[in-house]
Amino acid sequence: MSDSETHVSGSATGAPAANPPRMPHWLRGRWSWVARGAAALAIVVLLATCGGGDDGGFEGVGALADSTAATATTTSTTTETADALPPDSSWVAEANEGLSEVPVYAEPGAAEPIHRLANPKRVDDAGNTAPLVFLVDGLDVSGEWLPVHLPVPPNGTMGFVRSADVDLYTHDYRITVRLAEHRLTLTKGGEPVLEATVGLGRAGRETPVGLYFITELLQAPDAGGIYGPFAYGISGFQDDPEVREEFGGEAVIGIHGTNQPELLGQNVSSGCIRVSNDDITAMKEMLPLGVPVELIA
């Protein structure tokens, strides 16, 4: 975790295994998952492509990246109030390690869940996994139930999880992308720490507006390839049915580097957000999982 995170542990409860989700679509080839947030896993993942058109696939296995995040500050209670947190703080809920799934409910106390999400999250057909995280809606984490943004389609899906089923940590990072300006701003505590010109979805495959969050960080097998050295998966999905049919899976939106920096500032992808390799590398050094990503028209 980064030095701006606070961690709170919940208590695990048993649950039956969940059905694994379909493989996300946006990267093709073998990548290495990079540990971030409260997780300490290191695995190789296989995902599909997000670029389309001039974005092609690749082969090979990337080396695992070193986790550079600093040790987190930990607490044992959730009495920290919104006033005590830095500006633009967010709570992130990570599924307890002892759970094989996390049930998600439409409302607190509902009889049956609307989703049962596998923990850890399965990211490919070979059984590789990544941490299951949620972005908490708001800053009140004192109750038995937590309202959360979900990493499932359709975009904007929300639900409730039991606080006992997750560990909580907080950070003060936020990514805002103004699509009309092709501009990404990363803030920490409300202050800009990185601004970048981005490539976005082309006509008919526009990058979807909405509030999302980072779900995973991957290292490419070839830092000079079409996706640059690193890529983030976020909880947004491409709505275009043609993209879903072309690539298969759930058409997950990604933020990644590029080997065509001259195309930044243009609409060239199938919905993913391209940044320079220097910018994605700088982001990799800072960001935990669960960072809000707001895409504004």
Secondary structure, 3 states (H helix, E strand, C coil): CCCCCEEECCCCCCCCCCCCCCCCCCEEEEEEECCCCCCCCCCEEEEEECCCCCCCCCCCCCCCCCCCCCCCEECCCCCCCHHHCCCCCEEEEEECCCCCEEEEECCCCCCCCCEEEECCEECCCCCCEECCEEEECCCCCCCCEEEEECCCCCCCCEEEEEHHHEEEEEECEEEEEEHHHCEEEEEECCEEEEEEECEEECCCCCCCCEEEEEEEEEECCCCCCCCCCEEEEEEEECCCHHHHHHHCCCCEEEEECCCCHHHCCCEEECCCEECCHHHHHHHHHHCCCCCEEEEEC
